[in-house]
Amino acid sequence: MFKDIVIPGSLPSIASGLTIGMGNAWFCLVTAEILAGRYGVGYLTWESYVTSNYPPIVMGMLLIGCMGAFSSWVVSRAMAALMPWRVIKKQDS
């Protein structure tokens, strides 16, 4: 019963939690690098902002966005593999 009903029934909630948690993890990581770090993309972006060096700011923002999108894609693919019965519809543009 646990393997056939409980786990498959809880996987959609677990997927939602993982997606939200991934966003929070990136937010906390970049914030921690800004506040207390000496290395990292967040630190480099903030120091470039303070010194008005604009190209590293743009590159930092793009890199943070790309890493966040990639990690969300990984979670999405993992959840799609664990829940083959769930059909994810693409939105029409």
Backbone hydrogen bonds in HBPLUS format (Angstrom, degrees):
<---DONOR---> <-ACCEPTOR-->    atom                        ^
c    i                          cat <-CA-CA->   ^        H-A-AA   ^      H-
h    n   atom  resd res      DA  || num        DHA   H-A  angle D-A-AA Bond
n    s   type  num  typ     dist DA aas  dist angle  dist       angle   num
A0005-ILE N   A0001-MET O   2.84 MM   4  5.47 148.7  1.94 143.0 149.0     1
A0006-VAL N   A0001-MET O   3.38 MM   5  6.84 155.0  2.45 142.7 149.9     2
A0007-ILE N   A0002-PHE O   3.09 MM   5  6.28 165.9  2.11 175.6 172.3     3
A0009-GLY N   A0005-ILE O   3.04 MM   4  5.90 146.9  2.15 139.8 149.5     4
A0010-SER N   A0006-VAL O   3.00 MM   4  6.16 135.0  2.21 143.8 155.2     5
A0010-SER N   A0007-ILE O   3.12 MM   3  5.20 132.1  2.36  99.6 112.3     6
A0011-LEU N   A0007-ILE O   3.10 MM   4  6.19 129.4  2.37 151.0 163.4     7
A0014-ILE N   A0010-SER O   3.06 MM   4  6.31 154.4  2.13 152.3 160.4     8
A0015-ALA N   A0011-LEU O   2.85 MM   4  6.03 156.1  1.91 153.7 159.5     9
A0016-SER N   A0012-PRO O   3.07 MM   4  6.33 156.8  2.13 143.4 149.0    10
A0017-GLY N   A0013-SER O   2.98 MM   4  6.18 160.5  2.02 146.3 151.8    11
A0018-LEU N   A0014-ILE O   2.88 MM   4  6.11 153.9  1.95 149.3 156.3    12
A0019-THR N   A0015-ALA O   3.02 MM   4  6.22 156.2  2.08 147.4 153.4    13
A0020-ILE N   A0016-SER O   3.04 MM   4  6.27 167.7  2.06 154.5 157.1    14
A0021-GLY N   A0017-GLY O   2.83 MM   4  5.85 157.3  1.88 144.4 152.0    15
A0022-MET N   A0018-LEU O   2.89 MM   4  5.99 144.6  2.02 141.0 149.4    16
A0023-GLY N   A0019-THR O   3.31 MM   4  6.62 157.0  2.37 144.5 149.2    17
A0024-ASN N   A0020-ILE O   3.05 MM   4  6.37 160.4  2.09 151.3 156.8    18
A0025-ALA N   A0021-GLY O   2.85 MM   4  5.97 150.0  1.94 143.7 152.2    19
A0026-TRP N   A0022-MET O   3.11 MM   4  6.37 159.1  2.15 148.8 152.7    20
A0027-PHE N   A0023-GLY O   3.07 MM   4  6.29 162.5  2.10 148.1 153.2    21
A0028-CYS N   A0024-ASN O   2.92 MM   4  6.09 164.5  1.94 150.9 154.8    22
A0029-LEU N   A0025-ALA O   2.89 MM   4  6.01 155.6  1.95 147.0 154.2    23
A0030-VAL N   A0026-TRP O   3.01 MM   4  6.16 172.3  2.02 155.6 156.7    24
A0031-THR N   A0027-PHE O   3.04 MM   4  6.14 160.9  2.07 146.0 152.1    25
A0032-ALA N   A0028-CYS O   2.86 MM   4  5.95 158.4  1.91 146.3 152.3    26
A0033-GLU N   A0029-LEU O   3.00 MM   4  6.24 153.0  2.07 146.3 153.6    27
A0034-ILE N   A0030-VAL O   2.99 MM   4  6.24 150.9  2.07 146.3 154.2    28
A0035-LEU N   A0031-THR O   2.96 MM   4  6.19 163.0  1.99 153.4 157.4    29
A0036-ALA N   A0032-ALA O   2.90 MM   4  5.77 168.1  1.92 149.9 153.9    30
A0037-GLY N   A0033-GLU O   3.13 MM   4  4.26 137.1  2.32 109.1 116.5    31
A0044-LEU N   A0040-GLY O   3.02 MM   4  6.22 164.2  2.05 148.9 153.6    32
A0045-THR N   A0041-VAL O   2.91 MM   4  6.04 159.1  1.96 148.7 154.5    33
A0046-TRP N   A0042-GLY O   2.97 MM   4  6.14 162.3  2.00 147.9 152.7    34
A0047-GLU N   A0043-TYR O   2.90 MM   4  6.05 170.2  1.91 156.3 159.2    35
A0048-SER N   A0044-LEU O   2.99 MM   4  6.03 151.1  2.08 141.6 149.5    36
A0049-TYR N   A0045-THR O   3.01 MM   4  6.22 143.6  2.14 139.6 149.6    37
A0049-TYR N   A0046-TRP O   3.06 MM   3  4.97 118.9  2.44  92.7 108.3    38
A0050-VAL N   A0046-TRP O   2.94 MM   4  6.26 157.7  1.99 153.9 159.4    39
A0051-THR N   A0047-GLU O   3.06 MM   4  6.22 152.9  2.13 142.8 149.7    40
A0053-ASN N   A0048-SER O   2.81 MM   5  4.84 164.0  1.83 149.0 151.3    41
A0052-SER N   A0049-TYR O   3.23 MM   3  4.98 159.9  2.27  99.1 104.7    42
A0057-ILE N   A0054-TYR O   3.02 MM   3  5.11 124.9  2.34 102.5 117.6    43
A0058-VAL N   A0054-TYR O   3.15 MM   4  6.46 161.4  2.18 163.5 167.0    44
A0059-MET N   A0055-PRO O   3.00 MM   4  6.22 165.1  2.02 154.0 158.6    45
A0060-GLY N   A0056-PRO O   2.82 MM   4  5.82 153.2  1.89 138.8 146.4    46
A0061-MET N   A0057-ILE O   2.92 MM   4  6.17 159.4  1.97 149.9 155.3    47
A0062-LEU N   A0058-VAL O   2.95 MM   4  6.17 161.3  1.98 150.3 155.4    48
A0063-LEU N   A0059-MET O   2.86 MM   4  5.98 158.5  1.90 146.9 153.3    49
A0064-ILE N   A0060-GLY O   2.90 MM   4  6.04 163.9  1.93 151.1 155.3    50
A0065-GLY N   A0061-MET O   3.01 MM   4  6.12 160.7  2.05 144.3 150.1    51
A0066-CYS N   A0062-LEU O   2.85 MM   4  6.04 158.6  1.89 149.1 155.1    52
A0067-MET N   A0063-LEU O   2.91 MM   4  6.06 162.9  1.94 150.8 155.4    53
A0068-GLY N   A0064-ILE O   2.96 MM   4  6.08 156.6  2.01 146.2 153.0    54
A0069-ALA N   A0065-GLY O   2.90 MM   4  6.08 158.9  1.95 147.6 153.5    55
A0070-PHE N   A0066-CYS O   2.87 MM   4  6.02 157.5  1.92 146.3 152.8    56
A0071-SER N   A0067-MET O   2.95 MM   4  6.12 161.9  1.98 146.5 151.2    57
A0072-SER N   A0068-GLY O   3.01 MM   4  6.18 153.0  2.09 144.8 152.3    58
A0073-TRP N   A0069-ALA O   2.91 MM   4  6.10 149.1  2.01 143.2 152.1    59
A0074-VAL N   A0070-PHE O   2.92 MM   4  6.23 152.7  1.99 149.6 156.7    60
A0075-VAL N   A0071-SER O   3.12 MM   4  6.36 161.1  2.15 145.0 149.1    61
A0076-SER N   A0072-SER O   2.93 MM   4  6.12 157.9  1.98 145.4 152.1    62
A0077-ARG N   A0073-TRP O   2.86 MM   4  6.10 160.9  1.89 153.0 157.5    63
A0078-ALA N   A0074-VAL O   2.94 MM   4  6.11 159.7  1.98 149.4 155.3    64
A0079-MET N   A0075-VAL O   2.95 MM   4  6.12 159.9  1.99 150.0 155.2    65
A0080-ALA N   A0076-SER O   2.92 MM   4  6.11 147.7  2.03 142.9 152.4    66
A0081-ALA N   A0077-ARG O   2.97 MM   4  6.20 146.1  2.09 143.9 152.5    67
A0082-LEU N   A0078-ALA O   3.04 MM   4  6.33 145.5  2.16 141.7 151.2    68
A0083-MET N   A0079-MET O   2.88 MM   4  5.96 132.6  2.11 140.6 152.7    69
A0086-ARG N   A0083-MET O   3.15 MM   3  5.65 160.2  2.19 115.6 121.5    70
